[in-house]
Amino acid sequence: MSDLADFGVPALGELLTPRLARLLREGGTPVRYRDGALIHERGDIKPGLSMVRSGSVRFGNPGQDGSYLVITVMGPGQCFGEFSLFADLPRTHDAVAIGETVVDQISRTAFDAILADEPELSRIMLTAVTGRLHAAMELIDDMRRLPLPVRTAKLIWQLAHAGGDPAQVRCTQTELAFALGVSRVSSGKALASLQARGLVELGYGRIAIPDPAALAGWIRARAALSPLQVGAPA
């Protein structure tokens, strides 16, 4: 399961024109990482933009109590490093390769040279970053406002639609717990309550949604805020 936080937000690779995609790839250095390899650590200041070419990258941090929290997983076309690239801010999370992974590492010098010749890139980057921030703000509000079973149902529904199959989500219960930021025990109780209501069916490496419309209706009935109409005129 990839892209745990950016539901419905296009990856940078989807927004780029063929010309810009080619220029960024040519301006970067493809770096291969084996499964479990550390790409960067929390606190690193590594100016530049990184784009996932193949494989996946997990972002998370170990806590002082020994816990480990995954914040998101990014797949091909997704980018990271904007904090360091644009604001000289340190990396906020450890980045670890999942499986054999190739990341195009684009230095600040190379990125600035492309940007100087291709001003359209600034608009595309702003669109990608703003979309990610928009999704993060919604996620933070959900975390502070909604009970865990409702958050769990909403996450499942979002992942299913982001994955293109509203009837199921390909993920493990452990991955779901990581995405929710709760323990495996807590997420298991939330899933059990949803299954008891007939809203989900738990399987190996997947969560089935017998009736997507019923799940959506159950979530709407418990939503604390009215849904946003993305793309609606101001």
C-alpha positions in Angstrom: 0.0 0.0 0.0 1.5 3.3 -1.0 0.7 7.0 -0.6 -1.0 6.7 2.8 -1.7 10.4 3.3 -2.2 12.0 -0.1 -5.7 10.7 -0.9 -6.8 12.0 -4.3 -3.7 14.3 -4.5 -1.9 13.8 -7.8 1.7 12.8 -7.6 4.2 15.3 -9.0 4.9 12.8 -11.8 1.3 13.1 -12.9 1.4 16.9 -13.0 4.6 17.3 -15.0 4.5 17.8 -18.7 6.6 15.2 -20.7 9.3 17.8 -21.3 9.6 18.7 -17.6 9.6 15.0 -16.6 12.4 14.4 -19.0 14.4 17.4 -17.8 14.1 16.4 -14.1 15.1 12.9 -14.8 18.1 14.0 -16.9 19.0 16.5 -14.2 18.9 13.9 -11.4 21.1 11.0 -10.4 19.3 7.7 -10.1 20.3 6.0 -6.8 19.4 2.4 -6.1 18.5 1.2 -2.6 18.1 -2.3 -1.4 15.1 -3.3 0.7 15.4 -1.6 4.2 18.2 0.8 3.2 18.1 4.2 4.8 17.7 7.0 2.3 17.9 9.8 4.8 17.5 10.4 8.5 15.4 12.8 10.6 17.5 15.9 11.1 19.4 15.6 7.8 19.8 18.8 5.8 20.1 17.5 2.3 19.1 20.3 -0.2 17.5 18.9 -3.3 14.4 17.1 -4.6 14.0 13.3 -4.6 11.5 11.5 -6.9 10.7 7.9 -6.6 11.3 6.2 -9.9 10.4 2.6 -8.8 9.7 0.8 -5.6 8.5 2.6 -2.5 9.8 4.7 0.3 8.5 4.6 3.9 8.6 7.7 6.1 8.5 7.4 9.9 10.3 8.0 13.1 11.2 5.9 16.1 10.0 7.3 19.4 12.1 7.6 22.6 9.9 4.9 24.1 10.9 2.5 21.4 7.8 2.8 19.3 7.9 3.4 15.6 5.3 5.5 13.7 4.9 5.4 9.9 3.5 8.7 8.6 3.2 7.7 4.9 4.5 5.5 2.1 5.3 7.0 -1.3 5.4 5.2 -4.6 6.6 6.0 -8.2 6.0 9.6 -9.3 5.9 10.9 -5.7 8.5 13.4 -4.6 10.0 14.5 -1.2 12.6 16.9 0.0 10.7 20.1 -0.6 11.4 21.4 3.0 15.1 21.2 2.5 15.0 22.4 -1.1 12.9 25.5 -0.6 13.4 26.5 3.1 16.7 24.8 4.2 14.7 22.9 6.8 15.9 19.6 8.1 14.2 16.3 7.1 11.4 15.5 9.5 11.3 11.7 9.1 13.6 8.8 8.4 13.1 7.6 4.8 13.6 3.8 4.2 13.3 1.9 1.0 10.7 -0.8 0.7 11.9 -3.5 -1.7 14.4 -2.7 -4.5 13.9 1.1 -5.0 15.3 3.7 -7.4 15.1 7.4 -6.4 16.2 10.2 -8.7 18.2 12.6 -6.5 18.0 16.1 -8.0 20.4 18.6 -6.5 19.4 22.1 -5.7 21.8 23.4 -8.4 20.3 21.2 -11.0 16.7 22.0 -9.9 17.4 25.7 -9.9 18.8 25.5 -13.4 15.7 23.8 -14.7 13.4 26.2 -12.9 15.2 29.2 -14.4 14.5 27.9 -17.9 11.1 26.4 -17.2 9.0 28.8 -15.0 6.0 26.5 -15.4 7.7 24.1 -13.0 7.2 26.5 -10.1 3.4 26.5 -10.6 3.4 22.7 -10.8 5.5 22.3 -7.7 3.2 24.8 -5.9 0.2 22.8 -6.9 1.7 19.5 -5.7 2.8 20.9 -2.3 -0.4 22.8 -1.7 -2.5 19.7 -2.5 -0.4 17.7 0.0 -0.9 20.4 2.7 -4.6 20.4 2.1 -4.8 16.7 2.6 -2.7 16.9 5.7 -4.9 19.6 7.3 -8.0 17.4 6.7 -6.2 14.5 8.2 -5.2 16.4 11.3 -8.7 17.6 11.8 -10.0 14.0 11.6 -7.4 12.8 14.1 -8.5 15.4 16.7 -12.3 15.2 16.0 -13.5 11.8 15.0 -13.7 8.5 17.0 -11.3 5.9 15.9 -13.9 3.6 14.2 -15.1 6.5 12.1 -11.5 7.5 11.2 -10.7 3.9 10.3 -13.8 3.7 8.1 -12.9 6.9 6.4 -9.3 5.8 5.8 -10.5 2.6 4.3 -12.9 4.3 2.0 -10.3 6.9 0.9 -7.7 4.2 0.2 -10.1 2.1 -1.8 -11.0 5.0 -4.0 -7.4 6.2 -4.3 -6.5 2.7 -5.4 -9.2 2.5 -8.1 -11.2 -0.3 -6.5 -14.0 0.9 -4.2 -14.7 -2.7 -3.1 -11.4 -3.4 -1.4 -8.1 -2.1 0.0 -4.9 -4.0 -0.5 -3.1 -3.6 2.8 -2.4 -5.4 6.1 -4.0 -4.5 9.4 -0.5 -3.5 10.6 -0.1 -1.0 7.7 -3.6 0.4 8.5 -2.6 0.9 12.2 0.6 2.7 11.1 -1.5 5.0 8.8 -3.9 5.8 11.6 -1.1 6.5 14.1 -2.5 4.0 16.6 -1.5 0.6 18.0 -2.3 -2.6 16.2 -4.6 -3.5 19.1 -6.6 -0.3 18.9 -7.0 -0.5 15.1 -8.0 -4.1 15.5 -10.8 -3.2 17.8 -12.0 -0.5 15.4 -11.9 -3.0 12.5 -13.8 -5.5 14.5 -16.5 -3.0 15.2 -16.8 -2.2 11.5 -16.9 -5.9 10.6 -19.6 -6.5 13.1 -21.7 -3.9 11.4 -21.1 -5.6 8.0 -19.2 -2.6 6.6 -15.9 -4.5 6.0 -14.6 -8.0 5.7 -11.1 -8.7 6.9 -8.9 -11.0 4.7 -5.2 -11.8 4.3 -3.5 -8.6 3.0 -6.8 -7.0 2.1 -9.9 -5.4 3.5 -13.1 -6.0 1.5 -15.9 -3.5 1.4 -19.1 -5.5 0.7 -21.3 -2.4 0.1 -19.2 0.8 -0.7 -22.4 2.9 -0.7 -23.3 1.7 2.8 -19.8 2.4 4.1 -19.9 5.9 2.6 -23.4 6.5 4.2 -22.2 5.3 7.6 -19.3 7.7 7.5 -21.5 10.7 6.3 -23.9 10.1 9.2 -21.1 10.4 11.7 -19.1 13.2 10.0 -18.5 16.2 12.2 -18.0 18.5 9.2 -19.7 18.9 5.9 -17.6 17.4 3.0 -15.5 19.7 0.9 -16.4 20.1 -2.8 -12.9 19.9 -4.2 -12.6 21.9 -7.4 -15.7 24.0 -6.7 -15.6 27.7 -7.5 -14.8 30.0 -4.6 
